[in-house]
Amino acid sequence: AVVSTQSTGKSECLRDTFTDLDASSQVLEILMSPDSPWLRLSTFGQAGSTSSEFPRDSDTVESFECTATQVNRYKLTLLKPSLKALLQSTKISVRMDERGFLSLQYMIRTEDGNTSFVEYLCAPDEDFEE
């Protein structure tokens, strides 16, 4: 599969975003677009919806590649295990291919100064229809 969208940046922004997500939501929607809002994470729960947007020229985004708007939803229960790596990471790469498969790659500095990578893959929610 060909990667159609990719954003790399500092992990701290996504750590803050994940703590602000609506816990009653079952899905996380990720929008990546070549135009504003570029990268948006949204949840839809009993308390309403929440969204966080990341402009491609923000201090937290180091690189951004997107040629066509792509919107996919992922079950939060499948993403929650990846939060352990997010908490330890200094950088994150978010990629989606044309089928909507999500790759979250975390860069983690170990105690001995080495760099390790943890990659988490997730299929899109098939029940979601745009």
N, CA, C and O of each residue as an XYZ file, in Angstrom:
520
protein
N       0.833     -1.191      0.000
C       0.000      0.000      0.000
C       0.873      1.247      0.000
O       1.947      1.266      0.600
N       0.409      2.266     -0.666
C       1.141      3.513     -0.780
C       0.696      4.464      0.326
O      -0.499      4.661      0.545
N       1.675      5.054      1.024
C       1.359      6.049      2.051
C       0.877      7.299      1.336
O       1.576      7.844      0.483
N      -0.322      7.752      1.686
C      -0.861      8.925      1.005
C      -0.805     10.181      1.865
O      -0.863     11.294      1.341
N      -0.692     10.014      3.185
C      -0.581     11.172      4.068
C       0.417     10.849      5.170
O       0.506      9.708      5.625
N       1.168     11.865      5.598
C       2.138     11.655      6.664
C       2.406     12.976      7.366
O       2.541     14.024      6.735
N       2.481     12.897      8.693
C       2.835     14.047      9.508
C       3.781     13.578     10.600
O       3.530     12.557     11.240
N       4.857     14.305     10.818
C       5.822     13.984     11.862
C       5.958     15.200     12.769
O       6.009     16.338     12.302
N       6.017     14.939     14.073
C       6.149     16.057     14.994
C       6.453     15.618     16.404
O       6.722     14.446     16.670
N       6.406     16.579     17.302
C       6.690     16.332     18.711
C       5.511     15.611     19.363
O       4.351     15.930     19.101
N       5.825     14.641     20.212
C       4.786     13.826     20.841
C       3.939     14.588     21.844
O       2.787     14.226     22.082
N       4.489     15.629     22.430
C       3.772     16.326     23.508
C       2.403     16.834     23.075
O       1.469     16.839     23.877
N       2.267     17.260     21.826
C       0.975     17.781     21.371
C      -0.072     16.675     21.333
O      -1.225     16.904     21.699
N       0.314     15.477     20.896
C      -0.653     14.380     20.855
C      -0.941     13.833     22.246
O      -2.051     13.366     22.503
N       0.027     13.880     23.141
C      -0.236     13.456     24.529
C      -1.334     14.325     25.121
O      -2.275     13.815     25.729
N      -1.216     15.629     24.947
C      -2.231     16.552     25.462
C      -3.581     16.304     24.793
O      -4.617     16.337     25.457
N      -3.576     16.059     23.496
C      -4.815     15.817     22.760
C      -5.511     14.558     23.259
O      -6.723     14.567     23.475
N      -4.761     13.478     23.443
C      -5.378     12.228     23.877
C      -5.963     12.341     25.288
O      -6.939     11.656     25.596
N      -5.399     13.180     26.142
C      -5.984     13.353     27.473
C      -7.263     14.171     27.419
O      -8.092     14.083     28.325
N      -7.437     14.974     26.358
C      -8.629     15.809     26.218
C      -9.765     15.119     25.457
O     -10.859     15.676     25.358
N      -9.529     13.924     24.922
C     -10.560     13.245     24.149
C     -11.742     12.852     25.021
O     -11.590     12.577     26.211
N     -12.903     12.830     24.422
C     -14.129     12.434     25.111
C     -14.078     10.932     25.395
O     -14.071     10.123     24.467
N     -14.043     10.566     26.668
C     -13.926      9.162     27.062
C     -15.150      8.339     26.670
O     -15.063      7.115     26.581
N     -16.295      8.994     26.435
C     -17.493      8.248     26.050
C     -17.523      7.932     24.546
O     -18.393      7.194     24.083
N     -16.588      8.482     23.800
C     -16.547      8.241     22.354
C     -15.987      6.853     22.072
O     -15.115      6.363     22.790
N     -16.493      6.238     21.033
C     -15.997      4.927     20.623
C     -14.998      5.015     19.479
O     -14.284      4.051     19.202
N     -14.944      6.177     18.807
C     -14.060      6.307     17.654
C     -13.251      7.606     17.711
O     -13.656      8.601     18.313
N     -12.105      7.549     17.064
C     -11.284      8.729     16.825
C     -11.287      8.951     15.319
O     -10.962      8.045     14.551
N     -11.652     10.155     14.901
C     -11.619     10.504     13.485
C     -10.362     11.303     13.220
O     -10.070     12.274     13.918
N      -9.615     10.886     12.202
C      -8.409     11.605     11.803
C      -8.631     12.153     10.403
O      -8.920     11.407      9.468
N      -8.494     13.451     10.274
C      -8.580     14.127      8.984
C      -7.202     14.674      8.659
O      -6.593     15.363      9.479
N      -6.708     14.371      7.468
C      -5.484     14.990      6.963
C      -5.823     15.586      5.606
O      -6.461     14.943      4.773
N      -5.386     16.827      5.394
C      -5.764     17.554      4.192
C      -4.605     18.427      3.715
O      -3.832     18.923      4.534
N      -4.475     18.621      2.404
C      -3.449     19.539      1.908
C      -3.782     20.998      2.209
O      -2.940     21.878      2.029
N      -5.013     21.258      2.668
C      -5.465     22.607      3.017
C      -5.891     22.627      4.485
O      -6.008     21.580      5.122
N      -6.118     23.818      5.008
C      -6.567     23.961      6.392
C      -7.830     23.129      6.604
O      -8.727     23.195      5.763
N      -7.947     22.365      7.660
C      -7.188     22.349      8.911
C      -5.969     21.423      8.925
O      -5.413     21.210     10.003
N      -5.525     20.868      7.819
C      -4.349     20.013      7.670
C      -4.447     18.723      8.470
O      -4.606     17.653      7.882
N      -4.356     18.794      9.788
C      -4.482     17.597     10.618
C      -5.473     17.892     11.741
O      -5.291     18.830     12.517
N      -6.537     17.065     11.815
C      -7.548     17.260     12.854
C      -7.897     15.898     13.445
O      -8.137     14.931     12.723
N      -7.918     15.847     14.779
C      -8.347     14.660     15.513
C      -9.658     14.994     16.188
O      -9.760     16.019     16.861
N     -10.677     14.140     16.022
C     -12.008     14.408     16.580
C     -12.579     13.160     17.226
O     -12.331     12.038     16.785
N     -13.357     13.384     18.292
C     -14.135     12.315     18.915
C     -15.582     12.764     18.983
O     -15.881     13.958     18.984
N     -16.479     11.782     19.041
C     -17.913     12.054     19.070
C     -18.515     11.171     20.151
O     -18.662      9.962     19.966
N     -18.866     11.785     21.290
C     -19.381     10.996     22.403
C     -20.688     11.538     22.931
O     -21.326     12.389     22.312
N     -21.078     11.025     24.097
C     -22.326     11.430     24.725
C     -22.313     12.891     25.147
O     -23.362     13.533     25.198
N     -21.140     13.415     25.447
C     -21.028     14.807     25.877
C     -20.870     15.764     24.700
O     -20.697     16.967     24.895
N     -20.928     15.234     23.479
C     -20.750     16.073     22.300
C     -19.498     15.667     21.556
O     -19.015     14.545     21.706
N     -18.973     16.574     20.756
C     -17.773     16.268     19.992
C     -16.629     17.179     20.420
O     -16.843     18.312     20.849
N     -15.407     16.659     20.293
C     -14.213     17.450     20.559
C     -13.284     17.313     19.364
O     -13.227     16.264     18.723
N     -12.560     18.380     19.074
C     -11.607     18.366     17.965
C     -10.354     19.113     18.363
O     -10.404     20.103     19.093
N      -9.229     18.622     17.870
C      -7.947     19.314     18.000
C      -7.347     19.417     16.614
O      -7.270     18.433     15.879
N      -6.920     20.630     16.265
C      -6.341     20.864     14.949
C      -4.871     21.231     15.079
O      -4.456     21.901     16.025
N      -4.092     20.771     14.099
C      -2.657     21.027     14.083
C      -2.277     21.616     12.739
O      -2.183     20.884     11.753
N      -2.052     22.937     12.674
C      -1.621     23.544     11.411
C      -0.249     22.994     11.023
O       0.575     22.689     11.885
N      -0.019     22.872      9.729
C       1.246     22.284      9.300
C       2.441     23.169      9.586
O       3.576     22.693      9.543
N       2.223     24.434      9.874
C       3.332     25.331     10.205
C       3.459     25.582     11.711
O       4.133     26.527     12.122
N       2.817     24.748     12.537
C       2.913     24.930     13.985
C       4.280     24.449     14.486
O       4.995     23.737     13.780
N       4.626     24.842     15.697
C       5.908     24.456     16.290
C       6.014     22.959     16.536
O       7.118     22.418     16.591
N       4.882     22.287     16.684
C       4.903     20.859     16.998
C       4.983     19.969     15.762
O       5.328     18.793     15.877
N       4.672     20.503     14.589
C       4.706     19.714     13.350
C       6.045     19.957     12.655
O       6.372     21.093     12.309
N       6.819     18.889     12.452
C       8.125     19.010     11.812
C       8.055     18.775     10.312
O       8.774     19.422      9.551
N       7.201     17.861      9.881
C       7.010     17.642      8.441
C       5.564     17.244      8.204
O       4.905     16.656      9.062
N       5.091     17.584      7.008
C       3.697     17.293      6.665
C       3.609     17.052      5.169
O       4.028     17.894      4.375
N       3.063     15.899      4.779
C       2.890     15.557      3.376
C       1.473     15.037      3.172
O       1.060     14.064      3.802
N       0.737     15.695      2.287
C      -0.626     15.263      2.003
C      -1.027     15.851      0.659
O      -0.937     17.060      0.444
N      -1.470     14.982     -0.240
C      -1.856     15.449     -1.573
C      -3.360     15.476     -1.783
O      -3.851     16.157     -2.683
N      -4.104     14.727     -0.945
C      -5.567     14.690     -1.070
C      -6.163     14.524      0.319
O      -5.586     13.847      1.170
N      -7.312     15.136      0.549
C      -7.977     15.038      1.844
C      -8.383     13.597      2.117
O      -8.936     12.911      1.258
N      -8.096     13.164      3.324
C      -8.436     11.810      3.738
C      -9.022     11.870      5.152
O      -8.452     12.499      6.044
N     -10.166     11.207      5.344
C     -10.830     11.142      6.644
C     -11.094      9.677      6.956
O     -11.708      8.963      6.163
N     -10.626      9.237      8.116
C     -10.861      7.861      8.555
C     -11.173      7.857     10.040
O     -10.733      8.726     10.794
N     -11.945      6.856     10.440
C     -12.266      6.664     11.859
C     -11.669      5.347     12.340
O     -11.630      4.351     11.616
N     -11.201      5.378     13.601
C     -10.572      4.218     14.219
C     -11.185      3.994     15.586
O     -11.463      4.952     16.307
N     -11.395      2.748     15.947
C     -11.966      2.435     17.253
C     -10.960      2.803     18.336
O      -9.803      2.382     18.293
N     -11.413      3.597     19.314
C     -10.526      4.035     20.386
C     -10.011      2.859     21.213
O      -8.891      2.909     21.722
N     -10.810      1.807     21.352
C     -10.352      0.649     22.128
C      -9.132      0.003     21.472
O      -8.312     -0.605     22.160
N      -9.006      0.127     20.155
C      -7.835     -0.419     19.467
C      -6.625      0.498     19.559
O      -5.488      0.033     19.473
N      -6.854      1.792     19.731
C      -5.746      2.752     19.807
C      -5.189      2.916     21.217
O      -4.025      3.281     21.380
N      -6.000      2.652     22.234
C      -5.564      2.898     23.612
C      -4.274      2.182     24.005
O      -3.477      2.760     24.744
N      -4.025      0.939     23.543
C      -2.746      0.315     23.907
C      -1.514      1.081     23.414
O      -0.438      0.963     23.999
N      -1.667      1.856     22.352
C      -0.528      2.616     21.826
C      -0.171      3.819     22.700
O       0.894      4.413     22.532
N      -1.053      4.178     23.628
C      -0.791      5.344     24.480
C       0.415      5.138     25.384
O       1.077      6.107     25.753
N       0.712      3.894     25.747
C       1.896      3.629     26.574
C       3.160      4.081     25.853
O       4.036      4.697     26.461
N       3.258      3.781     24.570
C       4.411      4.221     23.788
C       4.394      5.735     23.603
O       5.446      6.373     23.641
N       3.219      6.314     23.403
C       3.100      7.763     23.235
C       3.638      8.493     24.459
O       4.333      9.499     24.324
N       3.321      7.993     25.651
C       3.775      8.645     26.885
C       5.291      8.655     27.018
O       5.846      9.558     27.643
N       5.966      7.672     26.444
C       7.420      7.563     26.536
C       8.156      8.238     25.381
O       9.371      8.428     25.445
N       7.431      8.599     24.334
C       8.074      9.060     23.106
C       8.375     10.554     23.113
O       7.786     11.331     23.865
N       9.325     10.929     22.236
C       9.653     12.340     22.039
C       9.133     12.845     20.694
O       8.845     14.031     20.536
N       9.014     11.919     19.714
C       8.479     12.280     18.398
C       7.512     11.206     17.949
O       7.570     10.057     18.387
N       6.606     11.620     17.049
C       5.628     10.684     16.505
C       5.451     10.949     15.015
O       5.485     12.090     14.554
N       5.263      9.870     14.285
C       4.930      9.953     12.872
C       3.545      9.335     12.695
O       3.304      8.203     13.112
N       2.640     10.087     12.073
C       1.282      9.615     11.803
C       1.165      9.453     10.295
O       1.327     10.419      9.548
N       0.879      8.213      9.840
C       0.753      7.945      8.411
C      -0.541      7.191      8.142
O      -0.972      6.365      8.947
N      -1.154      7.484      7.003
C      -2.319      6.729      6.533
C      -2.077      6.372      5.077
O      -1.576      7.185      4.300
N      -2.441      5.141      4.715
C      -2.341      4.778      3.306
C      -3.691      4.989      2.630
O      -4.657      5.415      3.264
N      -3.744      4.684      1.328
C      -4.973      4.966      0.570
C      -6.147      4.116      1.025
O      -7.293      4.453      0.729
N      -5.894      3.009      1.745
C      -6.975      2.174      2.275
C      -7.441      2.652      3.648
O      -8.426      2.145      4.184
N      -6.723      3.640      4.221
C      -7.094      4.151      5.536
C      -6.350      3.511      6.683
O      -6.590      3.859      7.839
N      -5.440      2.572      6.391
C      -4.681      1.958      7.472
C      -3.789      3.004      8.126
O      -3.113      3.776      7.446
N      -3.798      3.019      9.441
C      -3.084      4.012     10.234
C      -1.804      3.413     10.781
O      -1.810      2.297     11.301
N      -0.711      4.142     10.668
C       0.563      3.771     11.268
C       0.973      4.898     12.205
O       1.126      6.046     11.787
N       1.148      4.555     13.469
C       1.672      5.492     14.465
C       3.062      4.989     14.834
O       3.201      3.910     15.409
N       4.087      5.765     14.507
C       5.453      5.365     14.831
C       5.999      6.332     15.879
O       6.046      7.545     15.673
N       6.409      5.755     17.008
C       6.890      6.538     18.141
C       8.408      6.421     18.253
O       8.947      5.316     18.207
N       9.099      7.549     18.398
C      10.530      7.548     18.654
C      10.738      7.711     20.152
O      10.269      8.675     20.757
N      11.446      6.757     20.740
C      11.641      6.733     22.193
C      13.130      6.722     22.493
O      13.871      5.902     21.949
N      13.569      7.625     23.353
C      14.957      7.647     23.829
C      15.040      6.748     25.059
O      14.281      6.910     26.014
N      15.960      5.813     25.021
C      16.114      4.893     26.144
C      17.003      5.524     27.212
O      17.649      6.545     26.976
N      17.026      4.899     28.390
C      17.818      5.438     29.500
C      19.300      5.504     29.182
O      20.010      6.365     29.702
N      19.782      4.589     28.320
C      21.204      4.593     27.969
C      21.514      5.495     26.774
O      22.626      5.464     26.246
N      20.537      6.297     26.345
C      20.758      7.275     25.284
C      20.506      6.773     23.875
O      20.647      7.536     22.919
N      20.140      5.519     23.723
C      19.831      4.987     22.403
C      18.427      5.399     21.970
O      17.609      5.815     22.790
N      18.166      5.278     20.689
C      16.854      5.595     20.143
C      16.189      4.313     19.683
O      16.785      3.512     18.961
N      14.949      4.127     20.108
C      14.152      2.981     19.682
C      12.877      3.488     19.027
O      12.442      4.615     19.262
N      12.290      2.632     18.201
C      11.042      2.979     17.537
C      10.002      1.910     17.835
O      10.291      0.713     17.811
N       8.790      2.364     18.113
C       7.650      1.477     18.300
C       6.631      1.866     17.244
O       6.260      3.035     17.130
N       6.180      0.890     16.474
C       5.191      1.184     15.440
C       3.894      0.468     15.778
O       3.889     -0.712     16.130
N       2.802      1.199     15.666
C       1.477      0.672     15.970
C       0.620      0.827     14.723
O       0.502      1.922     14.174
N       0.023     -0.272     14.278
C      -0.813     -0.254     13.075
C      -2.266     -0.498     13.443
O      -2.561     -1.285     14.343
N      -3.178      0.178     12.745
C      -4.601      0.031     13.035
C      -5.401      0.147     11.745
O      -5.166      1.039     10.930
N      -6.357     -0.774     11.571
C      -7.249     -0.721     10.418
C      -8.367      0.283     10.688
O      -8.752      0.482     11.840
N      -8.887      0.912      9.648
C      -9.990      1.859      9.842
C     -11.259      1.135     10.266
O     -11.413     -0.064     10.031
N     -12.162      1.875     10.890
C     -13.457      1.345     11.303
C     -14.314      1.137     10.059
O     -14.684      2.103      9.392
N     -14.627     -0.098      9.750
C     -15.393     -0.396      8.537
C     -16.850      0.033      8.614
O     -17.520      0.122      7.585
N     -17.354      0.300      9.816
C     -18.744      0.726      9.968
C     -18.937      2.190      9.601
O     -20.071      2.649      9.457
N     -17.833      2.931      9.447
C     -17.903      4.366      9.167
C     -18.157      4.604      7.683
O     -17.441      4.083      6.827
N     -19.175      5.389      7.393
C     -19.480      5.813      6.029
C     -19.449      7.335      6.000
O     -20.106      7.983      6.815
N     -18.699      7.908      5.077
C     -18.649      9.383      4.990
C     -19.960      9.948      4.513
O     -20.096     11.165      4.382
